[in-house]
Amino acid sequence: MSAESIPDIDVELVRRLVAEQFPQWAELPVRPVDVGGWDNRTFHLGETMIARLPSAEGYMFQVAKEQRWLPMLGVRLPLPVPAPVGHGRPGAGYPYPWSVYRWIDGRTARADRIDDLTRFATDLADFLRALRAVDATDGPAAGPHSFWRGGPLAMYDAETRAAIETHRDRLPVDIVAGIWQAGLDATWAGPPVWFHGDVAAGNILVRDGRLTAVIDFGCCGVGDPACDLVIAWTLLHGESRAAFRDAIDVDAATWARGRGWALWKALISLDNPDPAKAAEAEHVLGELLAEHALSR
């Protein structure tokens, strides 16, 4: 089915899918969540559940993975994570599998919603260490389902170097290229461990000023956990970044690869048509360059 033939992912579609496949929930009200996503469209289903539908073919592979692994991860982690309660199939003109999860209350992380950013940083590091400690046997290795998070940075080498060249008039090219090369050179030599894959503010929930949950495990898998460090430059800074680095307990090579992941994402987002995302990319580049200057 072509992208053009996919129906709008809206309240009416969700109602039809639920009525066809989960008639026990057919009378529950459906409404969009306040903060939606790009990879998936998410809707409240009653007061205690959400329906989550992939927005394109590339994201559909994450559904079966989350259905398979989140129940196992959820009982081994110190904070709530999404709990599947329904595995939807294509229907009503919609071509992909989809999920129903229990609703987790909270607001997406933002500096003005966090009482103590340093405590938040150490709490998040504790969660990620617990995730790394879960038995990774038979877990999903990095691949298209994770958009190669957990794999080698080299997967994005050509794209990153092209972005550096495109923006050479606004970048200290030698320094930026050096940060990237340092990440490439710091290869992963450890055993594969669980990673989240998209530790971003929009996937972290807070309540009453504290970290309360981590959501959206669509990019999760087992491999190199360096991709989970990007939050150090997108949300954290100064004392909170230092506390996160101490608590996350990774070596210098893993930190260098984490810088590489942050650099890649920032460079490819500089021309984002959303001004807020472009501004965030500029901010991350500034944080990376400032950290590089301090380390000299």
C-alpha atoms as a printed R data frame, in Angstrom:
    type eleno elety resid chain resno       x       y      z
1   ATOM     1    CA   MET     A     1   0.000   0.000  0.000
2   ATOM     2    CA   SER     A     2   1.419   3.399 -0.933
3   ATOM     3    CA   ALA     A     3   1.739   6.201  1.579
4   ATOM     4    CA   GLU     A     4  -0.882   8.121 -0.392
5   ATOM     5    CA   SER     A     5  -3.492   5.424  0.215
6   ATOM     6    CA   ILE     A     6  -3.091   5.305  3.996
7   ATOM     7    CA   PRO     A     7  -6.130   6.857  5.685
8   ATOM     8    CA   ASP     A     8  -5.715   9.814  7.996
9   ATOM     9    CA   ILE     A     9  -4.683   8.601 11.432
10  ATOM    10    CA   ASP     A    10  -7.393  10.341 13.384
11  ATOM    11    CA   VAL     A    11  -9.961   9.748 16.103
12  ATOM    12    CA   GLU     A    12 -12.443   8.171 13.702
13  ATOM    13    CA   LEU     A    13  -9.884   5.631 12.438
14  ATOM    14    CA   VAL     A    14  -8.958   4.665 15.986
15  ATOM    15    CA   ARG     A    15 -12.626   4.221 16.883
16  ATOM    16    CA   ARG     A    16 -13.133   1.900 13.912
17  ATOM    17    CA   LEU     A    17 -10.040  -0.155 14.706
18  ATOM    18    CA   VAL     A    18 -10.979  -0.517 18.361
19  ATOM    19    CA   ALA     A    19 -14.581  -1.459 17.532
20  ATOM    20    CA   GLU     A    20 -13.421  -4.132 15.071
21  ATOM    21    CA   GLN     A    21 -10.630  -5.655 17.133
22  ATOM    22    CA   PHE     A    22 -11.338  -4.793 20.787
23  ATOM    23    CA   PRO     A    23 -15.133  -4.584 21.047
24  ATOM    24    CA   GLN     A    24 -14.897  -4.633 24.850
25  ATOM    25    CA   TRP     A    25 -13.448  -1.098 24.587
26  ATOM    26    CA   ALA     A    26 -15.652   0.155 21.741
27  ATOM    27    CA   GLU     A    27 -17.668   2.519 23.955
28  ATOM    28    CA   LEU     A    28 -14.624   4.223 25.461
29  ATOM    29    CA   PRO     A    29 -14.003   7.818 24.354
30  ATOM    30    CA   VAL     A    30 -11.060   8.467 22.009
31  ATOM    31    CA   ARG     A    31  -9.138  11.726 21.862
32  ATOM    32    CA   PRO     A    32  -5.601  12.742 20.802
33  ATOM    33    CA   VAL     A    33  -2.952  13.065 23.490
34  ATOM    34    CA   ASP     A    34  -1.857  16.617 24.245
35  ATOM    35    CA   VAL     A    35   1.699  16.061 23.027
36  ATOM    36    CA   GLY     A    36   1.772  13.814 19.992
37  ATOM    37    CA   GLY     A    37   4.763  12.215 18.298
38  ATOM    38    CA   TRP     A    38   6.175  11.932 14.799
39  ATOM    39    CA   ASP     A    39   6.926   8.210 14.522
40  ATOM    40    CA   ASN     A    40   3.539   7.258 15.957
41  ATOM    41    CA   ARG     A    41   0.159   8.896 16.451
42  ATOM    42    CA   THR     A    42  -1.149   8.460 19.974
43  ATOM    43    CA   PHE     A    43  -4.693   8.709 21.329
44  ATOM    44    CA   HIS     A    44  -6.305   8.377 24.731
45  ATOM    45    CA   LEU     A    45  -8.590   5.350 24.916
46  ATOM    46    CA   GLY     A    46 -10.763   6.007 27.911
47  ATOM    47    CA   GLU     A    47  -8.953   7.281 30.984
48  ATOM    48    CA   THR     A    48  -6.482   4.448 31.546
49  ATOM    49    CA   MET     A    49  -5.177   3.431 28.095
50  ATOM    50    CA   ILE     A    50  -3.677   4.827 24.908
51  ATOM    51    CA   ALA     A    51  -3.759   3.595 21.302
52  ATOM    52    CA   ARG     A    52  -0.494   4.065 19.432
53  ATOM    53    CA   LEU     A    53  -0.348   3.784 15.641
54  ATOM    54    CA   PRO     A    54   2.826   3.890 13.506
55  ATOM    55    CA   SER     A    55   2.739   6.812 11.094
56  ATOM    56    CA   ALA     A    56   4.729   5.096  8.318
57  ATOM    57    CA   GLU     A    57   5.984   1.684  7.250
58  ATOM    58    CA   GLY     A    58   9.463   2.207  8.726
59  ATOM    59    CA   TYR     A    59   8.022   2.375 12.236
60  ATOM    60    CA   MET     A    60   5.776  -0.676 12.091
61  ATOM    61    CA   PHE     A    61   8.594  -3.085 12.966
62  ATOM    62    CA   GLN     A    62   8.765  -1.524 16.413
63  ATOM    63    CA   VAL     A    63   5.282  -2.728 17.360
64  ATOM    64    CA   ALA     A    64   6.076  -6.441 17.651
65  ATOM    65    CA   LYS     A    65   9.349  -5.626 19.398
66  ATOM    66    CA   GLU     A    66   7.669  -3.545 22.081
67  ATOM    67    CA   GLN     A    67   4.919  -6.131 22.511
68  ATOM    68    CA   ARG     A    68   7.545  -8.845 22.979
69  ATOM    69    CA   TRP     A    69  10.032  -7.105 25.216
70  ATOM    70    CA   LEU     A    70   8.338  -4.363 27.242
71  ATOM    71    CA   PRO     A    71   6.571  -6.769 29.625
72  ATOM    72    CA   MET     A    72   9.934  -8.360 30.437
73  ATOM    73    CA   LEU     A    73  11.722  -5.019 30.821
74  ATOM    74    CA   GLY     A    74   8.939  -3.414 32.803
75  ATOM    75    CA   VAL     A    75   9.233  -5.722 35.807
76  ATOM    76    CA   ARG     A    76  13.009  -5.227 35.968
77  ATOM    77    CA   LEU     A    77  13.223  -1.435 35.829
78  ATOM    78    CA   PRO     A    78  12.945   1.079 38.682
79  ATOM    79    CA   LEU     A    79  10.465   3.368 36.887
80  ATOM    80    CA   PRO     A    80   7.256   2.727 34.955
81  ATOM    81    CA   VAL     A    81   7.557   2.023 31.227
82  ATOM    82    CA   PRO     A    82   4.747   1.412 28.717
83  ATOM    83    CA   ALA     A    83   2.808  -1.797 29.372
84  ATOM    84    CA   PRO     A    84   1.077  -3.356 26.334
85  ATOM    85    CA   VAL     A    85  -2.511  -4.482 26.872
86  ATOM    86    CA   GLY     A    86  -3.545  -4.970 23.243
87  ATOM    87    CA   HIS     A    87  -1.805  -5.910 19.978
88  ATOM    88    CA   GLY     A    88  -3.755  -4.506 17.054
89  ATOM    89    CA   ARG     A    89  -3.563  -5.722 13.467
90  ATOM    90    CA   PRO     A    90  -4.093  -3.939 10.150
91  ATOM    91    CA   GLY     A    91  -7.710  -3.041  9.512
92  ATOM    92    CA   ALA     A    92 -10.215  -0.341  8.562
93  ATOM    93    CA   GLY     A    93  -7.932   0.624  5.674
94  ATOM    94    CA   TYR     A    94  -4.948   1.085  8.001
95  ATOM    95    CA   PRO     A    95  -2.048  -1.168  6.884
96  ATOM    96    CA   TYR     A    96   0.151  -1.575  9.969
97  ATOM    97    CA   PRO     A    97   0.067  -3.353 13.325
98  ATOM    98    CA   TRP     A    98  -0.567  -1.075 16.303
99  ATOM    99    CA   SER     A    99  -0.703  -1.193 20.085
100 ATOM   100    CA   VAL     A   100  -2.784  -0.376 23.112
101 ATOM   101    CA   TYR     A   101  -0.866   0.528 26.284
102 ATOM   102    CA   ARG     A   102  -1.739   1.506 29.798
103 ATOM   103    CA   TRP     A   103  -1.693   5.277 30.253
104 ATOM   104    CA   ILE     A   104   1.187   6.645 32.358
105 ATOM   105    CA   ASP     A   105   0.428   9.988 33.944
106 ATOM   106    CA   GLY     A   106   3.028  12.737 33.717
107 ATOM   107    CA   ARG     A   107   4.296  15.643 31.620
108 ATOM   108    CA   THR     A   108   7.192  15.538 29.196
109 ATOM   109    CA   ALA     A   109  10.473  16.654 30.721
110 ATOM   110    CA   ARG     A   110  11.401  20.312 30.475
111 ATOM   111    CA   ALA     A   111  13.780  22.374 32.590
112 ATOM   112    CA   ASP     A   112  10.997  24.468 34.091
113 ATOM   113    CA   ARG     A   113   9.116  21.308 35.136
114 ATOM   114    CA   ILE     A   114  12.082  19.810 37.009
115 ATOM   115    CA   ASP     A   115  12.735  20.934 40.586
116 ATOM   116    CA   ASP     A   116  16.365  19.782 40.764
117 ATOM   117    CA   LEU     A   117  18.065  19.075 37.438
118 ATOM   118    CA   THR     A   118  21.045  17.397 39.080
119 ATOM   119    CA   ARG     A   119  18.831  14.967 40.999
120 ATOM   120    CA   PHE     A   120  16.859  14.368 37.797
121 ATOM   121    CA   ALA     A   121  20.134  13.580 35.998
122 ATOM   122    CA   THR     A   122  21.221  11.019 38.588
123 ATOM   123    CA   ASP     A   123  17.749   9.434 38.702
124 ATOM   124    CA   LEU     A   124  17.811   9.070 34.913
125 ATOM   125    CA   ALA     A   125  21.310   7.616 35.020
126 ATOM   126    CA   ASP     A   126  20.145   5.082 37.637
127 ATOM   127    CA   PHE     A   127  17.313   4.045 35.301
128 ATOM   128    CA   LEU     A   128  19.643   3.636 32.326
129 ATOM   129    CA   ARG     A   129  22.125   1.621 34.394
130 ATOM   130    CA   ALA     A   130  19.284  -0.661 35.473
131 ATOM   131    CA   LEU     A   131  18.264  -1.043 31.822
132 ATOM   132    CA   ARG     A   132  21.837  -1.960 30.858
133 ATOM   133    CA   ALA     A   133  21.882  -4.561 33.617
134 ATOM   134    CA   VAL     A   134  18.870  -6.502 32.279
135 ATOM   135    CA   ASP     A   135  19.835  -9.806 30.659
136 ATOM   136    CA   ALA     A   136  20.309  -9.065 26.946
137 ATOM   137    CA   THR     A   137  20.157 -12.686 25.786
138 ATOM   138    CA   ASP     A   138  18.230 -12.959 22.497
139 ATOM   139    CA   GLY     A   139  17.353  -9.266 22.595
140 ATOM   140    CA   PRO     A   140  16.932  -7.410 19.287
141 ATOM   141    CA   ALA     A   141  20.303  -6.364 17.874
142 ATOM   142    CA   ALA     A   142  20.639  -2.909 16.343
143 ATOM   143    CA   GLY     A   143  19.083  -2.661 12.901
144 ATOM   144    CA   PRO     A   144  16.378  -0.905 10.889
145 ATOM   145    CA   HIS     A   145  13.888  -1.291 13.768
146 ATOM   146    CA   SER     A   146  16.135   0.933 15.930
147 ATOM   147    CA   PHE     A   147  17.327   3.101 13.052
148 ATOM   148    CA   TRP     A   148  20.730   1.644 13.898
149 ATOM   149    CA   ARG     A   149  20.819   3.070 17.404
150 ATOM   150    CA   GLY     A   150  23.000   0.677 19.346
151 ATOM   151    CA   GLY     A   151  25.142   0.030 16.281
152 ATOM   152    CA   PRO     A   152  28.349   1.726 15.141
153 ATOM   153    CA   LEU     A   153  28.401   5.468 14.491
154 ATOM   154    CA   ALA     A   154  29.932   4.683 11.120
155 ATOM   155    CA   MET     A   155  26.413   3.958  9.860
156 ATOM   156    CA   TYR     A   156  25.901   7.736  9.748
157 ATOM   157    CA   ASP     A   157  29.417   8.771  8.727
158 ATOM   158    CA   ALA     A   158  28.567   9.846  5.175
159 ATOM   159    CA   GLU     A   159  25.467  11.749  6.291
160 ATOM   160    CA   THR     A   160  27.366  13.537  9.054
161 ATOM   161    CA   ARG     A   161  30.288  14.540  6.841
162 ATOM   162    CA   ALA     A   162  27.879  15.785  4.188
163 ATOM   163    CA   ALA     A   163  26.105  17.914  6.806
164 ATOM   164    CA   ILE     A   164  29.426  19.343  7.989
165 ATOM   165    CA   GLU     A   165  30.272  20.298  4.421
166 ATOM   166    CA   THR     A   166  26.827  21.805  3.822
167 ATOM   167    CA   HIS     A   167  27.141  24.008  6.901
168 ATOM   168    CA   ARG     A   168  30.861  24.784  6.743
169 ATOM   169    CA   ASP     A   169  30.118  28.527  6.578
170 ATOM   170    CA   ARG     A   170  28.555  28.412 10.066
171 ATOM   171    CA   LEU     A   171  30.705  25.772 11.772
172 ATOM   172    CA   PRO     A   172  34.275  25.504 13.067
173 ATOM   173    CA   VAL     A   173  34.742  22.649 10.628
174 ATOM   174    CA   ASP     A   174  38.004  21.246 11.981
175 ATOM   175    CA   ILE     A   175  36.680  21.074 15.550
176 ATOM   176    CA   VAL     A   176  33.334  19.572 14.567
177 ATOM   177    CA   ALA     A   177  34.995  17.016 12.309
178 ATOM   178    CA   GLY     A   178  37.384  16.191 15.148
179 ATOM   179    CA   ILE     A   179  34.547  15.532 17.586
180 ATOM   180    CA   TRP     A   180  32.948  13.248 15.007
181 ATOM   181    CA   GLN     A   181  36.187  11.405 14.256
182 ATOM   182    CA   ALA     A   182  36.840  10.899 17.966
183 ATOM   183    CA   GLY     A   183  33.453   9.188 18.237
184 ATOM   184    CA   LEU     A   184  34.218   6.967 15.258
185 ATOM   185    CA   ASP     A   185  37.604   6.020 16.686
186 ATOM   186    CA   ALA     A   186  36.191   5.131 20.119
187 ATOM   187    CA   THR     A   187  34.806   1.762 19.065
188 ATOM   188    CA   TRP     A   188  32.539  -0.352 21.275
189 ATOM   189    CA   ALA     A   189  34.276  -3.431 22.626
190 ATOM   190    CA   GLY     A   190  31.876  -4.547 25.342
191 ATOM   191    CA   PRO     A   191  29.107  -7.158 25.311
192 ATOM   192    CA   PRO     A   192  25.732  -6.037 23.948
193 ATOM   193    CA   VAL     A   193  23.478  -4.452 26.563
194 ATOM   194    CA   TRP     A   194  19.968  -3.055 26.516
195 ATOM   195    CA   PHE     A   195  19.597   0.527 25.318
196 ATOM   196    CA   HIS     A   196  16.506   2.733 25.034
197 ATOM   197    CA   GLY     A   197  17.566   4.362 21.767
198 ATOM   198    CA   ASP     A   198  15.769   7.700 22.084
199 ATOM   199    CA   VAL     A   199  16.396   9.193 25.515
200 ATOM   200    CA   ALA     A   200  14.924  12.579 24.648
201 ATOM   201    CA   ALA     A   201  12.951  15.039 26.750
202 ATOM   202    CA   GLY     A   202   9.736  14.082 24.947
203 ATOM   203    CA   ASN     A   203  10.158  10.462 26.049
204 ATOM   204    CA   ILE     A   204  10.778  11.230 29.716
205 ATOM   205    CA   LEU     A   205   7.894  12.010 32.070
206 ATOM   206    CA   VAL     A   206   7.996  14.114 35.207
207 ATOM   207    CA   ARG     A   207   5.459  14.752 37.939
208 ATOM   208    CA   ASP     A   208   5.775  17.056 40.947
209 ATOM   209    CA   GLY     A   209   9.208  18.070 39.702
210 ATOM   210    CA   ARG     A   210  10.641  14.536 39.666
211 ATOM   211    CA   LEU     A   211  11.404  11.915 37.041
212 ATOM   212    CA   THR     A   212   8.513   9.429 37.055
213 ATOM   213    CA   ALA     A   213   8.587   7.326 33.849
214 ATOM   214    CA   VAL     A   214  10.389   6.635 30.587
215 ATOM   215    CA   ILE     A   215   8.271   5.978 27.500
216 ATOM   216    CA   ASP     A   216   8.577   5.201 23.756
217 ATOM   217    CA   PHE     A   217  10.861   2.196 23.478
218 ATOM   218    CA   GLY     A   218  10.423   2.009 19.703
219 ATOM   219    CA   CYS     A   219  14.168   2.377 19.077
220 ATOM   220    CA   CYS     A   220  15.255   0.035 21.889
221 ATOM   221    CA   GLY     A   221  17.467  -2.986 21.438
222 ATOM   222    CA   VAL     A   222  20.714  -4.570 22.572
223 ATOM   223    CA   GLY     A   223  24.108  -3.281 21.544
224 ATOM   224    CA   ASP     A   224  26.181  -0.195 22.329
225 ATOM   225    CA   PRO     A   225  24.440   2.064 24.906
226 ATOM   226    CA   ALA     A   226  26.261   5.250 23.810
227 ATOM   227    CA   CYS     A   227  23.170   6.508 21.967
228 ATOM   228    CA   ASP     A   228  21.418   6.877 25.337
229 ATOM   229    CA   LEU     A   229  23.861   9.617 26.402
230 ATOM   230    CA   VAL     A   230  22.562  12.274 24.003
231 ATOM   231    CA   ILE     A   231  20.348  13.738 26.748
232 ATOM   232    CA   ALA     A   232  23.563  14.994 28.368
233 ATOM   233    CA   TRP     A   233  23.775  17.733 25.715
234 ATOM   234    CA   THR     A   234  20.107  18.276 24.865
235 ATOM   235    CA   LEU     A   235  18.688  18.830 28.366
236 ATOM   236    CA   LEU     A   236  21.515  18.697 30.892
237 ATOM   237    CA   HIS     A   237  24.344  21.148 31.415
238 ATOM   238    CA   GLY     A   238  27.035  22.092 33.910
239 ATOM   239    CA   GLU     A   239  26.589  20.364 37.266
240 ATOM   240    CA   SER     A   240  23.713  18.194 36.076
241 ATOM   241    CA   ARG     A   241  25.723  16.891 33.100
242 ATOM   242    CA   ALA     A   242  28.691  16.150 35.354
243 ATOM   243    CA   ALA     A   243  26.416  14.309 37.794
244 ATOM   244    CA   PHE     A   244  24.880  12.322 34.954
245 ATOM   245    CA   ARG     A   245  28.310  11.342 33.643
246 ATOM   246    CA   ASP     A   246  29.439  10.201 37.082
247 ATOM   247    CA   ALA     A   247  26.251   8.244 37.771
248 ATOM   248    CA   ILE     A   248  25.882   6.637 34.336
249 ATOM   249    CA   ASP     A   249  29.257   4.896 34.817
250 ATOM   250    CA   VAL     A   250  30.606   4.703 31.268
251 ATOM   251    CA   ASP     A   251  34.176   4.929 30.048
252 ATOM   252    CA   ALA     A   252  35.667   7.816 28.078
253 ATOM   253    CA   ALA     A   253  35.228   5.968 24.783
254 ATOM   254    CA   THR     A   254  31.487   5.521 25.354
255 ATOM   255    CA   TRP     A   255  31.153   9.197 26.276
256 ATOM   256    CA   ALA     A   256  32.952  10.111 23.026
257 ATOM   257    CA   ARG     A   257  30.537   7.977 21.024
258 ATOM   258    CA   GLY     A   258  27.649   9.624 22.856
259 ATOM   259    CA   ARG     A   259  28.999  13.010 21.722
260 ATOM   260    CA   GLY     A   260  29.076  11.601 18.216
261 ATOM   261    CA   TRP     A   261  25.408  10.596 18.367
262 ATOM   262    CA   ALA     A   262  24.477  14.056 19.675
263 ATOM   263    CA   LEU     A   263  26.554  15.725 16.962
264 ATOM   264    CA   TRP     A   264  25.004  13.684 14.157
265 ATOM   265    CA   LYS     A   265  21.458  14.492 15.241
266 ATOM   266    CA   ALA     A   266  22.232  18.189 15.702
267 ATOM   267    CA   LEU     A   267  23.907  18.538 12.313
268 ATOM   268    CA   ILE     A   268  21.074  16.918 10.369
269 ATOM   269    CA   SER     A   269  18.530  19.065 12.250
270 ATOM   270    CA   LEU     A   270  20.083  22.482 11.587
271 ATOM   271    CA   ASP     A   271  17.810  23.057  8.595
272 ATOM   272    CA   ASN     A   272  14.680  21.596 10.187
273 ATOM   273    CA   PRO     A   273  11.641  23.590  9.033
274 ATOM   274    CA   ASP     A   274  10.397  23.623 12.626
275 ATOM   275    CA   PRO     A   275  12.167  26.661 14.157
276 ATOM   276    CA   ALA     A   276  12.133  25.088 17.625
277 ATOM   277    CA   LYS     A   277  13.924  21.953 16.398
278 ATOM   278    CA   ALA     A   278  16.457  24.003 14.445
279 ATOM   279    CA   ALA     A   279  17.103  26.126 17.538
280 ATOM   280    CA   GLU     A   280  17.577  22.997 19.635
281 ATOM   281    CA   ALA     A   281  20.140  21.730 17.126
282 ATOM   282    CA   GLU     A   282  22.038  25.032 17.408
283 ATOM   283    CA   HIS     A   283  21.931  24.735 21.195
284 ATOM   284    CA   VAL     A   284  23.312  21.188 21.166
285 ATOM   285    CA   LEU     A   285  26.147  22.192 18.847
286 ATOM   286    CA   GLY     A   286  26.989  25.023 21.208
287 ATOM   287    CA   GLU     A   287  27.053  22.643 24.178
288 ATOM   288    CA   LEU     A   288  29.308  20.188 22.335
289 ATOM   289    CA   LEU     A   289  31.718  22.897 21.273
290 ATOM   290    CA   ALA     A   290  31.817  24.383 24.777
291 ATOM   291    CA   GLU     A   291  32.550  20.977 26.300
292 ATOM   292    CA   HIS     A   292  35.297  20.429 23.712
293 ATOM   293    CA   ALA     A   293  36.871  23.783 24.630
294 ATOM   294    CA   LEU     A   294  36.856  22.906 28.334
295 ATOM   295    CA   SER     A   295  38.516  19.556 27.685
296 ATOM   296    CA   ARG     A   296  41.515  21.030 25.909
